[in-house]
Amino acid sequence: MIILGIDPGSRITGYGVINSLKGHNEYIASGCIRIREGELADKLQQVYAGVYEIIERYLPQEFAIEQVFMARNADSALKLGQARGVAIVAAANQSVPVYEYSARKVKQSVVGSGAADKSQVQHMVAHILKLPGLPQADAADALAIALCHAHSRSSLLSVASQHTGRGGRWR
């Protein structure tokens, strides 16, 4: 199962692609879509085009993104929400199912603490995926989102397999 994680931003959008199979997670790619200065519509188009291209390149079967949180600055939260929206549309336009996770859940899933800082996330992502070095912070966050989805997905599949018999019926 190839999972694309996205950490949306109006200046930098991080992405992380992993392959998750039977509880084992393997690194495929990660990086950042760096948004050039310009009008808001141009910036949003860059986010959309970047995410669309990543989806075309890696063909993820599922897409995970961080939920919007209320920042101290309402203008920043609004811009983040718009960047997030165009990333979701890029996935939806290519029929990739979208899953959303709070920042706290992502950190809890990867680090073990919902209050973890960026450096802790970077270190744990590098450790879990056996990377030779630390990924850039936005890419690490995106990989953490993908890992969170992989963990959530495998937990749900485990519960479902315990409750279903042959033919997929609940026991």
N, C-alpha and C positions, 0 to 999 in steps of 0.2 A: 504494500500500500504506500504509494508516494504521497506525501503530505507537504503542502506549501504553507509555511507560516509567514505572516506579514505583520510587521510593526509599523503602522502608518504614521506618516508625518508630512507636514507641508514643506519642509526643507530637505529632509532625508527620510526615505521609506526603506526600512530594512526588510530583507527577505531571507528565508532559510528553507531549504528543501531536504527532507530526510526520507528514507525508505524504512518503514516500520513493518516488521514481519514477525509474528509470534513472540512479541515482547522484546525483540531485538531491534534497536534503532541504529541505522547507518547513515552517516553524513553523505549527502550528494553535492550540495552547493549552498553558498550563502553570499550575501553582498548587500550593497546599498544602491538605491535609485536616488541619485543626487539631483535635486530640483533646481533648475536655473531660475534666477530672478525674473520677474515679469508680473503680468496681471494674474489675478487669482485663477481665471479660467484657463490660462496657459499652464499654470502650475498644476492644476487638477488634471489637465490633459496629459501632462508628463507622467503623473502618477499612474493614470489609467493605462497609458501606452507601455510604461515600464512593467507593470504587473501583467498586462496582457501578453507581452513578449516572454516573460518568465514562464507563464502558464503554457504558452506554445512550445517553449524550449524543453521544459521538464515534464509536461503532461501529468500534473498531479491529479490524483483521484479525489482528494479532499483538500479543502482550503480552510485554514484556521487564522483568525485575526483577533487582535485585542479589542475588547469593548472600550467604548469611549468612557473616560472618567471626567469628573468635573474638576477642572484645573482652577487655580486661583484667578487666572485671567480668562474671562468669558470669551474674548476674541480668539485667544489661542485654542480654547476648547472647540469653538465653532469651526476654525480652520482644520483642526485635527479631525473633527467629525466629517467634514467635507472630503478630506483626503481618504478617510476610511470608507466613506460611501462609494467613491469612484473605484477603489480597490475591490470592494464587494461586487460592484457592477461588472468589473472586468472578469471576475470569476463566474458570476451568474450568466454573463453573455456566452461563456464557453461551457455552460452546464456543469460546473464544478460545485458540488455541495459546499456550503459555507457554514462554519461553526465559530462561535464567539466565546471568548474567555476573558474574565476580569484579570487585571494585572496581578491582583492578590492571588488568584487561583493559579496563574502561571508560575509565579514565584514559589508558592507552596508546593506545587507539583515537581519543580525542578530542584529547588534549593532546600525545601523543607520548612521554609518560613515565608509567610506572606509579606513580611516586612523586609525582605532581603534587598540589598542595594545592587546597583548595576554591576559592580566588580564581582560580587558573589555569583550573580547569574552568569557572567562571562566564564568564570572559573569552572562552575558546575557543568555548563554546556560543553566546554572543552573537555572536561573529564568524562562525561557521559558518552560523548561522540568520539572520544579518543583522538582529538585534534592535536596537531603538533604545536599549536600556539593558541593564543586567545583571539577569537574573532572580534571584529570591530563591534562596539557596543550595540548599535542598532541591529546589526546582523545577528549578534548573540541573542538579543531579545526576540527576534523573529524565529530563530532556531528553538528558543525556549517555548514559544507559543506552539510550534510544531510538535515539540516533545510533550507538552501538556496535552495536546489533542491525542497524540499517540497513547499516552498513559490513560486518558479518559476513555478512549476507544477500546483499549485492551481490557480495562475494568468492566465496561459495559458488555463486551463480548464474553468475558468470563462469567459474569452473572447470568447472561442469557443462556449460555451453554449448560449451566447448572439447573436452569428451570425449564429447559426444553428437551423434549425427547425426539425421536425420529419424526421427521415431517414438520419440525419447527413448532409443535404445539406445546403450550404450557402444561406442565405436569400438575 
